[in-house]
Amino acid sequence: MDINSTLREQGLETRRFEYDDRTEFVVDFGLRGDATVEAVGDTAIVIVDGKQYDIDIDEGAQVFMNNGVLTVEVRE
């Protein structure tokens, strides 16, 4: 399953940005309390205000959380 499908299944709106060497998927959770992300194998575990989202990602993808904005970066 691709990242977009996984995000949509969990009710999350995503934006996709394509660059020469990578693709970025971005989800804005807004400024809600604590928001964290950690990559474990091929899953990004996102916790926002106590709610957990498990997102399938490509092996080696980078995940970042900054001010409630999740970015999943996949190298081409």
C-alpha positions as CSV (number, residue, x, y, z in Angstrom):
1,M,0.0,0.0,0.0
2,D,1.3,3.5,-0.8
3,I,1.7,6.3,1.7
4,N,-1.2,8.4,0.3
5,S,-3.6,5.4,0.7
6,T,-2.4,4.8,4.2
7,L,-2.9,8.4,5.2
8,R,-6.4,8.6,3.5
9,E,-7.5,5.4,5.3
10,Q,-6.7,7.1,8.6
11,G,-8.7,10.2,7.6
12,L,-5.6,12.4,7.1
13,E,-5.3,14.9,4.3
14,T,-1.9,14.9,2.6
15,R,0.0,17.0,0.1
16,R,2.5,15.5,-2.2
17,F,5.6,17.4,-3.4
18,E,7.8,16.0,-6.2
19,Y,11.4,17.1,-6.5
20,D,14.2,15.8,-8.8
21,D,15.7,13.5,-6.1
22,R,12.8,12.9,-3.6
23,T,9.1,13.0,-3.0
24,E,7.7,14.5,0.2
25,F,4.3,13.7,1.7
26,V,3.1,16.4,4.2
27,V,0.3,16.3,6.8
28,D,-0.6,19.3,8.9
29,F,-2.0,18.3,12.2
30,G,-2.2,21.9,13.4
31,L,-0.8,23.3,16.6
32,R,-2.3,20.8,19.0
33,G,-0.4,19.9,22.1
34,D,2.3,17.3,21.7
35,A,3.0,15.8,18.3
36,T,5.8,13.2,17.8
37,V,6.9,10.8,15.1
38,E,9.3,7.9,15.1
39,A,10.2,5.5,12.2
40,V,10.3,1.8,13.2
41,G,11.2,-0.3,10.1
42,D,8.6,0.4,7.5
43,T,6.2,2.2,9.8
44,A,6.0,5.8,11.0
45,I,4.4,6.0,14.4
46,V,2.8,9.4,14.9
47,I,1.2,10.4,18.2
48,V,-0.8,13.6,18.3
49,D,-2.7,14.6,21.5
50,G,-2.7,10.9,22.6
51,K,-4.0,9.5,19.4
52,Q,-1.7,7.1,17.5
53,Y,-1.5,6.8,13.7
54,D,0.5,4.0,12.1
55,I,1.6,4.9,8.6
56,D,3.2,2.5,6.2
57,I,6.4,4.0,4.7
58,D,9.1,2.9,2.4
59,E,12.2,1.4,4.0
60,G,14.7,4.1,4.4
61,A,12.2,7.0,4.3
62,Q,12.9,9.9,6.6
63,V,10.2,11.3,8.8
64,F,10.1,14.7,10.6
65,M,7.6,16.5,12.8
66,N,7.9,20.3,13.2
67,N,5.2,22.5,14.7
68,G,2.5,19.9,14.1
69,V,3.5,19.3,10.4
70,L,4.5,15.7,9.5
71,T,6.9,15.3,6.6
72,V,7.7,11.9,5.1
73,E,10.6,12.1,2.6
74,V,11.2,9.3,0.1
75,R,14.4,9.4,-1.9
76,E,14.1,8.4,-5.6
